[in-house]
């Protein structure tokens, strides 16, 4: 089975930065897409950023360029750089991976990001 393990979350001051990492048990190029989602208390899970197997990236417009998704194919990791963090960014951040053959999606357990003074 595919396993995704997130790391890098924690407590950060407003305006600070964090780098989240997602380690995949399989080659990340075997997924048609990988991405990051987040879920804040009382809110629905929302997409943050996606990177396709071809390297194309898709971001949520409201993030205003503060977040950057990248990958390391040798390490089988996908990272999310979070900059200029605000309390509204506080959420559990989840890594996801999608295959089309077979049609299946996968999720990690999530990592908590808390932005507070």
Helices and strands as residue ranges (DSSP letters): E 4-7, E 10-12, E 18-24, G 28-30, E 33-39, E 46-52, E 57-59, G 61-63, E 67-72, E 77-82, G 87-89, E 91-100, E 103-107, E 111-115
